[in-house]
Amino acid sequence: FFFNKNPYFDNSEIWKEFKYAEGSEDFEVTQSPIQWKQGMRLTKAEGEKEMKGSKRPAEDEEENSFFSWFEEEQEDDDEGDL
């Protein structure tokens, strides 16, 4: 994914790659690290938020965002996330 200059992170591109081993169901995941600007990380849990401002998520709103997918560690179980 490509991004214009923004107030949240320095990357102009973020990516996630899945490589399957030939003849196997196992795969390896590599991804670009997101270079968050200080205090602007959008993927922190409510109690960990650094972001300043008046906008707060609703109590029932999930803390996950599009960017969470790029920060999660690959798990061995099959959750159907692909």
N, C-alpha and C positions, 0 to 999 in steps of 0.2 A: 504494500500500500504506500502511496506517495502522498506527502503532505507539504503544504505551503508553510512558510514561517508562521509560528503561532506562540502564544504565551505559555504553553504547557510543557513542551519538550523540544529538544534541539534536533532530533532526527528529521531528515527529509524523507526517509523511507524506513518502514518496519516490515519484517517478513517472518514467516514461520514455514519450515520445510519438513516434510515427512519423507523418509527414505525407507522403503521396504526391502528386507533381505530377500534375495531371489529364492523361491521355493519355501518360504516361511511366512508366517503371519506376523512375525516380529518386525518392528520398525523403530527407527531412530528419529528423534525430533530435535531439530536445531532451530533457534530463533534469534533475531536481533534483540539486544537489550534496548529498552527504552531509556533514553537519556533525559529524565525528568528535570525540569527547571526547579530550583529551590522553592519548596512550599506549594508546588502545583501538581503533585502526583494524584491522579484521579482514581487510582485503584486501592487506596487505603481504606480500611474499615472505618466506620463512623468515629470510634474512639481514637483512631490514629490519624485522622485527617489533618493535613498541614494547610490545606487550601483556605485562604482568607476570603471573606465576603459574606453577604447576607443570605445567599441561596443555600438552603439546607434540604436534604432529601426527606421525603415523607417517611414516617416511622415504618411503614410497611414496604417501602421501596428497597429493592435489593441493592447491595453495594457493588455488584458486578457491573462491569462496563465492557465495551468492545475491547479495551486495552487489557483487561484481565486475562483474556485468552493468550496474550503474548507473554504474560508473566507467570502463568501456571506451569508447574512441573508436570512432565508427562507421567501418567500413572500406568501401571501394568494391566489394570482391569479394563474390561471392554464396556465403556459407558455410552458408546454410540455418539461421541462428540464430533466425529468426522462428517 
